Amino acid sequence: MSSARGRRSRRTGGRAHLLAAGLAALLASSADAGAPPGRAAADWPQWRGPDRTGISAERGWLSGWPEGGQPRVAWRAEVGRGHSAVSVAAGRAYTMGWDGQKDTVFAFEAARGTRLWTHSYPCATIDTHPGPRAAPTVEAGRVYTLGQHGDLFCFDAASGKVLWNVRLPATAVDPEYGYGSSPLVEGNLLVLVAGVSGLAVDKSSGRMVWGDAGRMGPPASAVPYVQDGRRAALVWGWEEKGGRAGQGRLLGVDLRDGRVLWSFPWPEHYRNTIVDPVVGNGHVFITTGYVYKRCARLALGGGAPKEDWAGTSLLSYTGGCVLLGGHLYGVDAESAELRCVDWNTGRVRWAQGGFGKHGSLVAADGKLLVQTSSTGKLVVVEATAAGYRELRSARVFEGPKDTFTAPVLAGGRIFCRAYKGEVVCLDLN
């Protein structure tokens, strides 16, 4: 049948272009196809969502979660150890796990949890919390994954066929933590936090385009932004000072050639700059909560950034932060509190305990979806500076769990993942 369609396309010429345009429009709207009236669904195709902000475009999703009740569990799956978040696109959900000997990439039917394909490859352990840390990135019918030891793969998203794979240099990442960078697609490049100031490979072949892999980088991910009219990326770098000693640096990197535009010192120990920067209105917020214990907002543009304010108001270690309505929200690793912080001043507006030092969150439709890191509890909180207001809660995982991975909201479903390998899909449709 496919060859017959191909012959008809060649005969009809321009009609093929109309058909392709129609199919593209259909695919673009497919995420909303099953959404009830008054609600909007959206894909979550990469780490921290479509724009890498931790914010979903979904609306009206909370109506599917009964007040005082529990959302319906659509499916559960075991995928092996790791922190790899779920990515969702075109009705499929992807993640990664480690069984003690090999990494495996999984593709599930998002609605029912049917396993569509897997791909495994041998993988040794790392010292701290072994297992994949990076989330799959789905773009233009392909899936890109990065394993804990630098195994970078490109798959056909529908079939799981390996289109190419390369092994990144072992010298480009800390052996205790492994690679943790979720691939960022920028034009024809995949951009990773590794080496001295980031690495970029050709997304069609895996060939290295720019970057220096001769020294190690932190387990973080690149964040795109615009500086002086050019596409750039914020990358955590590392300046070696012998052994494991050194100093972290936040870098602005030109995406065309990897040239470092500026460098801002950030002396976290042991390459533990894990949390991605948060960009908003020409500024960037950075935070660490391991040894250095500091956060700051920097003003971007015109060379090296300048510090607007700094302090200890939000020390996120692994959980990440979101910016909504002029306020930052995140879990403070020192106090295990969910906090609301004024974007312009750094002042704490409110704080609520009980979320664990590795609690993580995303946002959608003016609400925070927060995963506690040790109790298995999922909490919905109104994103308002007026005070803490809990809207819903549910225990997703039974018993204490190491849950560092942020939940994902896509297509009216919430995907949660525990470190030891359990993935749970909650259906709000």
C-alpha positions in Angstrom: 0.0 0.0 0.0 2.8 2.4 0.8 4.4 2.0 -2.6 1.0 2.7 -4.3 0.6 5.9 -2.3 4.2 6.8 -3.4 3.2 6.3 -7.1 0.1 8.4 -6.7 2.1 11.2 -5.0 4.5 11.4 -7.9 1.6 11.6 -10.4 -0.2 14.3 -8.5 2.7 16.6 -7.8 1.4 19.5 -5.9 -1.3 17.4 -4.2 1.5 15.7 -2.2 2.5 19.0 -0.7 -1.1 19.7 0.4 -1.4 16.2 1.9 1.9 16.7 3.8 0.7 20.0 5.1 -2.6 18.5 6.2 -0.8 15.7 8.0 1.5 18.1 9.7 -1.5 20.1 10.9 -3.2 16.9 12.1 -0.1 15.9 14.1 0.3 19.4 15.6 -3.3 19.2 16.9 -3.2 15.5 18.0 -2.3 16.4 21.5 -5.6 18.1 22.0 -7.7 15.5 20.1 -8.8 13.7 23.2 -9.1 16.6 25.6 -12.6 17.3 26.9 -14.2 20.7 26.1 -12.6 23.5 28.0 -9.3 21.6 28.5 -6.1 21.7 26.5 -3.5 18.9 26.3 0.1 19.1 25.2 3.2 17.0 24.7 6.2 17.0 26.9 8.9 15.9 24.5 12.1 16.7 26.5 13.6 17.5 29.9 11.6 20.3 31.6 9.0 20.4 28.8 8.7 22.0 25.4 10.6 25.2 26.3 12.8 23.7 29.1 11.1 26.0 31.6 9.4 23.2 33.7 6.0 24.7 32.6 3.3 22.8 30.7 0.8 24.4 28.3 -2.0 22.1 29.6 -5.2 23.8 30.9 -8.1 22.5 32.9 -6.3 19.3 33.9 -7.1 19.5 37.6 -10.8 18.9 36.8 -10.0 15.3 36.2 -8.6 14.9 39.8 -11.6 14.5 42.2 -11.3 16.9 45.2 -10.6 14.8 48.3 -10.0 11.7 46.1 -7.3 9.9 44.2 -6.6 10.1 40.4 -7.0 6.9 38.5 -3.9 4.9 38.0 -3.8 4.0 34.3 -0.7 1.8 34.4 2.5 1.0 36.2 5.8 -0.3 34.8 9.2 -1.3 36.1 12.1 0.1 34.1 15.2 -0.2 36.4 17.2 2.2 38.5 17.7 5.8 37.5 16.5 9.3 37.5 15.6 9.6 33.8 12.3 11.6 33.5 9.5 10.5 31.2 9.2 12.3 27.9 5.9 12.2 26.0 5.2 12.9 22.3 2.8 11.6 19.6 1.0 9.2 22.0 4.2 7.6 23.3 6.1 7.8 26.6 9.9 7.3 26.8 12.3 6.8 29.7 15.5 4.9 30.6 16.6 2.5 33.4 19.5 0.3 34.5 19.2 -3.3 35.7 22.8 -3.7 37.2 24.4 -4.7 33.9 22.8 -2.7 31.1 20.9 0.5 30.3 17.5 0.1 28.6 15.5 2.7 26.7 11.8 2.1 26.9 8.9 3.3 24.7 5.4 2.8 26.0 1.9 3.6 24.7 1.2 6.7 26.8 -2.5 5.9 27.4 -2.3 2.2 28.4 1.3 1.5 29.1 1.7 -1.1 26.4 5.4 -1.6 25.8 6.1 -0.7 22.2 9.8 -1.2 22.0 13.0 -1.4 24.1 16.7 -1.1 23.4 19.4 -2.3 25.8 23.2 -2.0 25.8 25.9 -3.0 28.3 26.6 -0.4 30.9 28.8 -0.5 34.1 27.9 1.2 37.3 28.8 4.6 38.6 29.5 5.5 42.2 26.5 7.6 43.3 22.9 6.5 42.5 23.8 4.4 39.4 21.4 4.6 36.5 20.5 7.0 33.7 20.0 10.6 34.7 19.1 12.1 31.4 15.6 12.3 30.0 15.0 11.2 26.3 14.5 14.1 23.8 11.9 13.6 21.1 12.1 15.7 18.0 11.0 15.3 14.3 10.2 11.6 14.7 13.5 10.7 16.5 14.4 10.0 20.1 17.8 11.0 21.5 19.1 9.4 24.7 22.3 9.7 26.7 23.4 7.0 29.1 25.3 7.3 32.4 28.6 6.5 30.7 28.1 8.6 27.6 26.3 6.2 25.2 24.5 8.7 22.9 21.8 7.1 20.7 19.4 8.3 18.0 16.3 6.1 17.5 13.4 6.1 15.2 10.7 7.2 17.6 8.0 4.8 16.3 10.0 1.6 15.7 13.0 1.9 18.0 15.4 1.3 15.2 18.9 2.6 16.0 19.8 5.3 13.5 23.2 6.0 15.0 25.1 5.8 18.3 28.4 7.1 19.6 30.3 6.9 22.9 31.2 10.2 24.3 34.6 10.5 26.0 34.9 9.2 29.6 37.1 12.3 30.4 34.1 14.6 29.7 32.2 13.8 32.9 32.7 13.1 36.6 33.0 9.3 37.1 31.1 9.5 40.4 28.0 11.0 38.9 28.1 10.0 35.3 26.6 11.9 32.4 23.3 13.6 33.3 22.7 16.0 30.5 19.4 15.7 28.6 20.1 16.4 24.9 19.0 19.8 23.7 18.1 20.1 20.0 19.1 23.4 18.4 18.8 23.3 14.6 21.0 20.5 13.4 22.8 20.2 16.8 22.5 18.2 20.0 23.9 20.2 22.8 25.1 18.6 26.0 26.7 19.8 29.2 30.1 18.0 29.2 33.7 18.8 28.8 35.0 22.3 29.6 32.2 24.4 28.1 29.7 22.0 26.6 29.7 19.6 23.6 27.6 19.7 20.4 27.2 16.8 17.9 25.4 16.7 14.6 21.9 15.3 15.3 21.9 13.4 12.0 25.1 11.5 12.6 26.5 12.0 16.1 29.7 13.6 14.7 31.2 16.1 17.1 30.8 19.7 15.9 32.3 21.7 18.7 33.4 21.4 22.3 36.4 20.2 24.2 36.0 16.8 25.9 39.4 16.8 27.5 38.2 17.7 31.0 35.1 16.9 33.1 31.7 18.7 33.3 28.8 18.7 35.8 25.7 16.4 35.4 23.4 19.2 34.3 21.6 20.2 31.1 21.9 23.1 28.7 19.3 25.9 28.7 18.7 28.0 25.5 18.4 31.7 25.6 19.0 34.8 23.3 21.9 37.2 23.9 22.4 40.2 21.7 20.1 38.7 19.0 21.9 35.4 18.8 20.9 31.9 19.9 23.0 30.9 22.9 23.0 28.3 25.7 23.6 28.5 29.4 26.0 25.7 30.3 27.5 24.7 33.7 31.3 24.4 33.2 34.1 23.4 35.5 37.6 24.7 36.0 40.0 22.0 37.2 42.4 22.7 40.1 43.8 19.2 40.6 42.0 15.9 41.5 38.4 16.6 42.3 39.1 20.1 43.4 38.0 23.0 41.2 35.5 25.7 40.6 32.2 25.7 38.9 31.3 28.3 36.3 28.1 29.4 34.5 28.9 30.0 30.9 27.1 31.7 28.0 28.0 29.7 24.9 27.3 30.7 21.2 25.4 27.8 19.7 26.9 28.3 16.3 30.4 27.4 17.2 30.7 26.8 20.9 32.5 30.0 21.6 32.3 31.1 25.2 30.6 34.5 25.4 31.2 35.0 29.1 32.0 33.2 32.3 30.5 33.7 35.8 32.3 31.9 38.8 30.2 29.6 41.0 32.5 27.6 43.3 30.3 24.6 44.1 32.4 21.6 45.1 32.7 18.2 43.2 30.9 19.4 40.1 27.6 19.4 42.0 26.0 22.2 39.9 23.0 20.1 39.0 20.0 22.4 38.8 19.4 24.1 35.5 19.4 27.9 35.3 16.0 29.6 35.1 15.8 32.4 32.5 13.2 35.3 32.6 13.1 38.9 31.3 16.8 39.3 30.6 17.8 37.7 33.9 18.9 34.2 35.1 18.5 32.5 38.4 21.1 30.0 39.6 21.2 27.9 42.7 23.1 25.1 44.5 22.4 23.4 47.8 25.3 21.0 48.3 28.4 22.6 49.7 28.4 26.1 48.3 24.7 26.8 49.4 24.0 29.9 47.5 21.5 31.3 45.0 21.6 34.5 42.9 19.8 36.3 40.1 22.1 37.7 37.3 21.4 40.3 34.7 22.2 39.1 31.2 23.4 41.1 28.2 26.4 43.2 27.3 29.2 40.8 28.3 29.5 39.1 31.6 26.3 39.1 33.8 26.0 41.2 36.8 24.6 40.0 40.1 21.2 41.6 41.0 20.8 39.8 44.3 22.2 36.8 46.1 21.6 34.8 49.3 20.1 31.6 50.6 16.4 32.0 50.0 16.1 29.0 47.7 18.9 26.4 47.7 17.8 23.7 45.3 20.1 20.7 45.1 18.5 18.5 42.4 14.8 19.5 42.2 14.9 22.5 39.9 12.7 25.7 40.0 10.0 27.4 37.9 9.2 31.0 37.4 5.6 32.0 37.3 4.0 35.5 37.8 7.1 37.2 39.0 7.9 34.5 41.6 10.2 31.5 41.8 9.0 28.2 43.2 11.2 25.3 44.2 12.1 22.9 47.0 14.9 24.2 49.4 17.3 21.4 50.1 18.4 22.7 53.5 14.9 22.9 55.0 13.0 20.4 52.7 10.5 23.3 52.3 8.5 24.2 49.2 9.2 27.9 48.8 7.9 30.9 47.0 10.5 33.6 46.3 10.1 37.1 44.9 11.9 37.1 41.5 13.0 40.8 41.8 14.2 40.8 45.4 15.0 37.2 46.4 12.7 37.6 49.5 10.9 34.4 50.7 7.1 35.0 50.4 6.1 31.7 52.0 7.5 28.3 52.9 5.9 24.9 53.6 7.8 21.9 55.0 7.6 18.2 54.3 8.7 17.9 50.7 12.2 16.2 51.2 15.5 17.8 50.2 15.2 16.4 46.7 11.6 17.3 46.1 10.9 18.3 42.5 8.2 20.1 40.6 6.7 21.3 37.3 3.9 23.9 36.7 0.8 24.1 34.6 -2.3 26.3 34.4 -1.2 28.4 37.5 -0.6 25.3 39.6 2.5 23.5 40.9 2.7 19.7 40.6 5.2 18.7 43.3 6.8 15.3 43.9 8.1 14.7 47.5 11.4 12.9 47.5 11.0 10.4 50.3 7.3 9.8 51.0 6.0 9.0 47.6 3.4 11.8 47.8 2.4 13.9 44.9 0.9 17.4 45.8 -0.9 20.0 43.7 -0.3 23.6 45.1 -1.7 26.9 43.8 1.0 29.1 42.4 0.4 32.2 44.3 2.5 34.5 46.4 -0.4 35.0 48.9 0.4 31.8 50.8 0.6 28.0 50.6 -2.6 26.6 49.3 -2.7 22.8 48.8 -5.4 21.8 46.2 -4.9 18.0 45.9 -2.6 15.2 47.0 -2.1 11.5 46.4 0.4 8.8 47.5 1.8 7.6 44.2 4.5 5.3 45.6 4.1 3.1 48.6 6.7 3.4 51.4 9.8 5.6 51.5 11.2 6.2 48.0 14.2 8.0 46.6 12.2 10.1 44.1 14.4 12.8 42.7 12.7 12.9 39.3 10.2 15.7 38.5 6.6 14.6 37.5 5.5 15.1 33.9 2.1 16.3 32.8 1.2 15.5 29.2 -2.1 14.7 27.4 -4.1 14.8 30.6 -1.8 12.3 32.3 0.8 12.6 35.1 3.9 10.4 34.8 5.9 9.8 38.0 9.1 7.9 38.4 10.9 6.5 41.5 14.6 5.9 41.6 14.4 2.2 42.0 12.5 1.9 38.7 8.7 2.2 39.2 6.9 4.4 36.7 3.3 5.3 37.4 0.8 7.0 35.0 -2.2 8.8 36.5 -5.0 9.5 34.1 -7.0 12.8 34.5 -9.0 12.5 31.3 
